[in-house]
């Protein structure tokens, strides 16, 4: 089979299309003939050798989410049969013609969605559901602030929060990105290059913040939270350290938390997949949420897809067509 392989840690140019042996599913896995694979920021970090738990990435096939057709099932797989259309979360291996996946981490391709749209779901939806709704406990009527609102994570978080009755504010890097976020349901879309999000939202305050930026945002986030507010980190692109007043956290009963998805156990991911199917798949069926696709590249053009991801010029998701 053809697959994109990381030659050694480095820039996009270290991604090469190569022939690889087709993987075999174990007892609890399915073999999927991949039709589309999502491209995510962790793929870039993995390629650079900087992603948590990735180890030596030389020879690794990146790719954390796919959509395709089940080709073969392990001996102990009961839910899926060959021919089933699925999308799935996986720890690596998605940029390929075939991939093996823990059967518990597969979900049915929602009716009416293309394979490219289905491939854009698992990594972002699992991340948003766990961090915004489980760790952040966002409730109807509360306000969510999403930094990086035009990203794949951001466009997912906006739609899910609005669909479930919350108000949403976002930061984004230009007028077009801000407008796209408003069209998805954000009430406030703040261009962080021309406005200070803390000043804009100070009078309103927010209940939950989903932060992938870190750095100087940390102290601003904490000041902006209402009493009992929750700050949830999923990345720290501008720095992983920031000062805060512990007494202020105590006085206002603030929660500071965060997570990374890839290192979690297969059992945890299986339970998360079941909850996502229970809560998010009905929103897809009702037309209240749909992944935003910025551009689709052929598998052989993974280098160009990574360059676009690193430029941050996209709105929504980048997908590889296999």
C-alpha positions as CSV (number, residue, x, y, z in Angstrom):
1,X,0.0,0.0,0.0
2,X,1.0,3.6,-0.4
3,X,1.6,5.7,2.7
4,X,3.1,9.0,3.8
5,X,6.2,8.3,5.9
6,X,8.2,10.7,8.1
7,X,11.8,10.3,7.0
8,X,13.2,12.0,10.1
9,X,12.0,14.9,12.4
10,X,11.9,18.1,10.4
11,X,9.9,20.4,8.1
12,X,7.1,19.4,5.7
13,X,9.7,18.1,3.2
14,X,10.5,15.1,5.4
15,X,7.1,13.6,4.4
16,X,7.5,11.0,1.6
17,X,5.1,8.8,-0.3
18,X,6.3,5.2,0.0
19,X,5.2,1.6,-0.4
20,X,4.5,0.0,3.0
21,X,3.2,-3.5,4.0
22,X,-0.5,-3.6,4.6
23,X,-1.2,-3.8,8.3
24,X,-3.1,-6.8,9.8
25,X,-5.8,-6.3,12.4
26,X,-5.5,-7.9,15.8
27,X,-8.4,-9.5,17.6
28,X,-9.9,-6.2,18.7
29,X,-9.1,-4.2,15.5
30,X,-10.6,-3.5,12.1
31,X,-8.7,-2.9,8.9
32,X,-10.0,0.1,7.1
33,X,-9.5,1.0,3.4
34,X,-8.9,4.7,3.9
35,X,-10.7,7.1,1.6
36,X,-9.9,10.4,3.5
37,X,-7.6,11.4,6.3
38,X,-7.8,14.6,8.4
39,X,-4.8,16.8,8.9
40,X,-4.3,18.2,12.4
41,X,-1.9,20.4,14.3
42,X,-0.6,17.4,16.3
43,X,0.4,15.8,13.0
44,X,2.8,18.8,12.5
45,X,4.2,18.4,16.0
46,X,4.6,14.6,15.4
47,X,6.5,15.3,12.2
48,X,8.7,17.7,14.1
49,X,9.3,15.1,16.8
50,X,7.7,17.4,19.4
51,X,4.3,15.7,20.1
52,X,3.8,14.2,23.5
53,X,4.5,10.5,23.6
54,X,5.5,10.3,19.9
55,X,9.1,9.1,20.6
56,X,11.3,8.6,17.6
57,X,9.1,9.5,14.6
58,X,11.5,8.3,11.8
59,X,9.6,5.8,9.7
60,X,6.2,6.7,11.3
61,X,3.1,7.2,9.3
62,X,1.2,10.3,10.7
63,X,-2.5,10.8,10.8
64,X,-4.9,10.7,13.7
65,X,-8.3,10.5,12.0
66,X,-9.7,8.7,8.9
67,X,-12.8,7.7,7.1
68,X,-13.2,4.7,4.9
69,X,-14.6,1.2,4.4
70,X,-14.0,-1.7,6.8
71,X,-12.1,-4.4,4.9
72,X,-11.4,-7.0,7.5
73,X,-12.4,-7.5,11.2
74,X,-10.4,-9.1,14.0
75,X,-11.7,-12.3,15.6
76,X,-13.3,-10.5,18.6
77,X,-14.9,-7.6,16.7
78,X,-18.7,-7.8,16.9
79,X,-20.2,-4.4,15.9
80,X,-18.6,-3.9,12.5
81,X,-18.7,-6.0,9.3
82,X,-16.7,-5.7,6.1
83,X,-18.2,-3.1,3.9
84,X,-19.2,-0.8,6.8
85,X,-18.5,2.9,6.3
86,X,-16.7,4.3,9.4
87,X,-14.7,7.2,10.6
88,X,-12.2,6.6,13.3
89,X,-9.6,8.0,15.7
90,X,-6.2,6.4,15.7
91,X,-2.8,7.1,17.4
92,X,-1.0,7.3,14.0
93,X,-1.1,5.7,10.6
94,X,-3.9,7.6,8.9
95,X,-2.0,9.0,5.9
96,X,-2.2,5.6,4.1
97,X,-4.3,3.5,1.8
98,X,-5.1,1.1,4.7
99,X,-5.0,1.5,8.5
100,X,-5.8,-0.7,11.5
101,X,-8.0,0.8,14.2
102,X,-9.3,-0.3,17.6
103,X,-12.9,-1.2,16.8
104,X,-14.2,0.8,19.8
105,X,-12.7,4.0,18.2
106,X,-14.8,3.7,15.1
107,X,-18.1,5.5,14.5
108,X,-20.5,5.2,11.6
109,X,-20.1,7.8,8.8
110,X,-23.1,10.1,9.4
111,X,-25.8,10.1,6.7
112,X,-25.4,12.9,4.2
113,X,-21.7,13.5,4.9
114,X,-18.9,12.9,2.4
115,X,-15.9,10.8,3.3
116,X,-13.8,14.0,3.5
117,X,-16.3,15.5,6.0
118,X,-16.4,12.3,8.0
119,X,-12.6,12.2,8.2
120,X,-12.6,15.7,9.6
121,X,-14.7,14.6,12.6
122,X,-12.9,12.3,15.1
123,X,-9.9,14.2,16.3
124,X,-11.7,17.5,16.7
125,X,-15.0,16.2,18.0
126,X,-13.3,13.9,20.5
127,X,-11.1,16.8,21.7
128,X,-13.9,19.3,21.9
129,X,-16.3,17.0,23.6
130,X,-13.9,15.9,26.3
131,X,-12.3,19.3,27.0
132,X,-15.3,21.7,26.6
133,X,-18.2,19.5,27.8
134,X,-16.5,16.9,30.1
135,X,-13.6,18.8,31.6
136,X,-15.0,22.3,31.2
137,X,-18.6,21.3,32.0
138,X,-20.1,23.9,29.7
139,X,-23.8,24.3,30.4
140,X,-26.7,25.8,28.4
141,X,-26.8,29.6,28.9
142,X,-23.1,29.8,29.8
143,X,-20.5,31.7,27.7
144,X,-17.6,29.9,26.0
145,X,-14.4,31.6,24.8
146,X,-12.5,29.8,22.1
147,X,-9.0,30.9,21.1
148,X,-8.2,30.0,17.5
149,X,-11.9,30.1,16.6
150,X,-11.3,29.5,12.9
151,X,-9.3,26.3,13.4
152,X,-10.8,22.9,13.0
153,X,-11.1,22.7,16.8
154,X,-12.6,26.2,16.9
155,X,-15.2,25.7,14.2
156,X,-16.3,22.5,15.9
157,X,-16.4,24.1,19.3
158,X,-18.5,27.0,18.1
159,X,-21.1,24.8,16.4
160,X,-21.4,22.3,19.3
161,X,-21.7,25.0,22.0
162,X,-24.3,26.9,20.1
163,X,-26.3,23.8,19.2
164,X,-26.4,22.9,22.9
165,X,-27.6,26.3,24.1
166,X,-24.4,28.2,25.0
167,X,-23.1,31.6,23.9
168,X,-19.7,31.7,22.1
169,X,-16.9,34.3,21.8
170,X,-13.8,33.6,19.7
171,X,-10.5,35.1,18.8
172,X,-9.1,34.9,15.3
173,X,-6.4,36.5,13.2
174,X,-8.2,38.5,10.5
175,X,-11.6,39.9,9.4
176,X,-12.4,36.9,7.1
177,X,-11.8,34.4,9.9
178,X,-13.9,36.5,12.3
179,X,-16.7,36.6,9.8
180,X,-16.6,32.9,9.3
181,X,-16.9,32.4,13.0
182,X,-19.9,34.7,13.3
183,X,-21.6,32.8,10.5
184,X,-21.1,29.6,12.5
185,X,-22.9,31.2,15.5
186,X,-20.2,33.1,17.5
187,X,-21.7,36.3,19.1
188,X,-18.2,37.9,19.5
189,X,-15.4,37.4,17.0
190,X,-12.4,39.4,18.1
191,X,-9.4,40.0,15.8
192,X,-6.6,39.5,18.2
193,X,-4.2,41.6,16.0
194,X,-6.3,44.7,16.3
195,X,-8.3,44.2,19.6
196,X,-7.6,43.0,23.1
197,X,-10.0,40.2,23.9
198,X,-9.8,40.8,27.6
199,X,-11.0,44.4,27.2
200,X,-13.8,43.4,24.7
201,X,-15.2,40.7,27.0
202,X,-14.4,42.3,30.4
203,X,-18.0,43.5,31.1
204,X,-19.5,40.2,30.0
205,X,-17.1,37.7,31.5
206,X,-16.9,34.1,30.4
207,X,-17.6,30.7,32.1
208,X,-15.3,28.4,30.1
209,X,-12.2,29.1,28.0
210,X,-10.7,26.6,25.5
211,X,-7.1,27.7,25.1
212,X,-4.6,26.4,22.6
213,X,-2.4,29.6,22.8
214,X,-1.0,29.8,26.3
215,X,1.8,32.4,26.9
216,X,0.5,35.9,27.7
217,X,-3.1,34.7,27.3
218,X,-2.9,32.7,30.5
219,X,-3.2,35.6,33.0
220,X,-5.7,37.4,30.8
221,X,-7.9,34.2,30.6
222,X,-7.9,33.9,34.4
223,X,-8.9,37.6,34.9
224,X,-11.7,37.2,32.4
225,X,-13.3,34.1,34.0
226,X,-16.4,34.5,36.1
227,X,-16.6,33.0,39.6
228,X,-16.5,29.2,39.3
229,X,-15.0,29.6,35.7
230,X,-13.0,26.9,34.0
231,X,-9.8,27.3,31.9
232,X,-9.0,24.3,29.7
233,X,-5.7,24.0,27.9
234,X,-5.3,21.8,24.8
235,X,-2.1,23.3,23.6
236,X,0.3,26.2,24.4
237,X,1.5,27.4,21.0
238,X,2.8,30.7,22.4
239,X,4.4,29.3,25.6
240,X,3.7,26.9,28.4
241,X,4.3,29.2,31.4
242,X,2.3,32.0,32.9
243,X,2.0,33.5,36.4
244,X,-1.2,33.6,38.3
245,X,-2.4,34.5,41.8
246,X,-3.3,31.3,43.7
247,X,-5.3,33.3,46.2
248,X,-7.4,34.7,43.4
249,X,-8.0,31.2,42.1
250,X,-9.2,30.2,45.5
251,X,-11.3,33.3,46.1
252,X,-13.2,32.9,42.8
253,X,-13.1,29.1,42.8
254,X,-11.5,28.8,39.4
255,X,-10.6,25.5,37.8
256,X,-7.5,25.2,35.6
257,X,-7.3,22.0,33.7
258,X,-6.4,20.5,30.3
259,X,-5.6,17.3,28.4
260,X,-3.9,15.6,25.5
261,X,-5.8,12.9,23.7
262,X,-3.2,10.6,22.1
263,X,-1.6,9.2,25.2
264,X,-4.9,8.2,26.8
265,X,-5.8,4.5,27.1
266,X,-7.8,2.6,24.5
267,X,-10.5,2.1,27.2
268,X,-10.8,5.8,27.7
269,X,-11.0,6.6,24.0
270,X,-13.6,3.8,23.6
271,X,-15.8,5.3,26.3
272,X,-15.3,8.8,24.8
273,X,-16.3,7.5,21.3
274,X,-19.5,6.1,22.8
275,X,-20.4,9.4,24.5
276,X,-19.6,11.3,21.3
277,X,-21.9,9.0,19.3
278,X,-24.7,9.5,21.9
279,X,-24.5,13.3,22.1
280,X,-22.9,14.6,18.9
281,X,-24.1,12.2,16.1
282,X,-27.7,13.3,16.6
283,X,-26.7,16.9,16.1
284,X,-25.1,15.9,12.8
285,X,-28.3,14.1,11.8
286,X,-30.3,17.1,12.7
287,X,-28.1,19.4,10.6
288,X,-27.1,21.5,13.7
289,X,-23.4,20.7,13.1
290,X,-21.3,20.1,10.1
291,X,-17.5,20.0,9.7
292,X,-16.0,23.0,7.8
293,X,-13.6,21.8,5.1
294,X,-11.1,24.4,3.9
295,X,-9.2,22.4,1.3
296,X,-8.7,18.8,0.3
297,X,-5.3,17.5,-1.1
298,X,-4.4,14.2,-2.7
299,X,-2.5,11.9,-0.4
300,X,0.7,12.5,-2.5
301,X,0.5,16.2,-1.7
302,X,0.7,15.8,2.1
303,X,3.7,18.2,2.1
304,X,1.5,21.0,0.7
305,X,-1.2,20.2,3.2
306,X,1.3,20.5,6.1
307,X,2.6,23.8,4.7
308,X,-1.0,25.2,4.7
309,X,-1.5,23.9,8.2
310,X,1.6,25.7,9.4
311,X,0.7,28.9,7.7
312,X,-2.6,29.1,9.7
313,X,-4.2,30.6,6.6
314,X,-7.0,28.0,6.6
315,X,-10.5,28.2,8.1
316,X,-11.7,24.8,9.4
317,X,-10.2,21.5,8.4
318,X,-7.6,20.3,5.9
319,X,-8.1,16.8,4.5
320,X,-6.1,14.3,2.4
321,X,-8.1,12.3,-0.2
322,X,-6.7,8.8,-0.4
